[in-house]
Amino acid sequence: MTTETKKTGRNFFLGFISLIIVVLLATLPFHYIFYQDDFYIVPKENLTFHNTFFTYYDVESLLKRYNESSFMEKAAISNESIFKRLEEKGIIVDKKGYED
């Protein structure tokens, strides 16, 4: 291997690592919510990968878990960051007071 090839390989590697770091920094602080035909980007409370990408099926799963839980579990679920963000965006609404 020549010195030129080593430098090119090193530059490619550093560029690739830099791209990964930029992508991580761009995705960690936000929830990316894909619900029906809408797309929302909302801030997270903590920098984690938990619920970074949230789809229609994840919303349905969260609602099912909420509806099938006890009073104390409902209180805990409603304090979750993603649940609060979905309520703020109007994706999850409380049916109390609404007439069908």
C-alpha positions in Angstrom: 0.0 0.0 0.0 1.3 3.4 -0.8 1.2 6.4 1.4 -1.4 8.0 -0.9 -3.8 5.0 -0.5 -3.4 5.0 3.3 -4.3 8.7 3.4 -7.3 8.2 1.2 -8.5 5.3 3.3 -7.9 7.3 6.5 -9.8 10.3 5.1 -12.7 8.1 4.0 -12.8 6.5 7.5 -12.7 9.9 9.3 -15.4 11.2 6.9 -17.6 8.1 7.6 -17.1 8.5 11.4 -17.9 12.2 11.2 -21.1 11.4 9.3 -22.2 8.9 11.9 -21.5 11.5 14.7 -23.6 14.1 12.9 -26.5 11.7 12.3 -26.4 10.7 16.0 -26.3 14.3 17.2 -29.3 15.1 14.9 -31.4 12.2 16.0 -30.8 11.9 19.7 -32.5 15.1 20.9 -35.8 14.6 19.0 -38.7 12.2 18.6 -39.5 11.6 14.9 -43.2 10.8 14.8 -44.8 9.3 11.6 -48.5 9.2 12.2 -50.9 8.5 9.3 -49.9 11.1 6.7 -48.3 13.5 9.1 -44.7 13.9 10.2 -43.7 15.6 13.5 -40.4 16.4 15.0 -40.6 17.1 18.7 -37.9 17.5 21.4 -37.1 14.8 23.9 -36.6 15.3 27.6 -33.5 13.0 27.6 -30.8 12.2 25.0 -31.6 8.5 24.4 -32.5 6.3 21.4 -35.7 5.3 23.2 -38.7 6.2 21.0 -36.6 8.2 18.6 -38.7 6.9 15.6 -42.3 6.6 16.5 -44.8 5.2 13.9 -48.5 4.7 13.7 -48.1 1.2 15.1 -46.1 2.5 18.1 -48.9 5.0 18.8 -51.5 2.2 18.7 -49.3 0.0 21.0 -49.0 2.9 23.5 -52.7 3.5 23.5 -53.4 -0.2 23.9 -51.0 -0.4 26.8 -52.6 2.7 28.4 -56.2 1.4 27.9 -55.4 -2.0 29.4 -53.5 -0.7 32.4 -54.5 0.0 36.0 -55.0 3.5 37.4 -51.4 3.7 38.8 -50.0 2.4 35.5 -52.0 5.0 33.5 -50.6 7.7 35.7 -47.0 6.4 35.0 -47.7 6.1 31.2 -49.2 9.6 31.1 -46.0 11.0 32.6 -43.8 9.5 29.8 -42.3 12.1 27.6 -43.6 10.5 24.4 -47.1 10.4 25.7 -47.0 14.1 26.7 -45.7 15.0 23.2 -48.4 13.0 21.5 -51.0 14.8 23.5 -49.5 18.2 22.7 -49.6 17.5 19.0 -53.3 16.2 19.3 -52.4 12.7 18.2 -53.7 11.4 21.5 -56.8 13.0 23.0 -58.9 12.3 26.0 -62.4 11.2 25.1 -63.9 12.5 28.3 -66.2 15.3 27.4 -66.3 14.3 23.7 -69.5 13.0 22.1 -69.3 10.4 19.4 
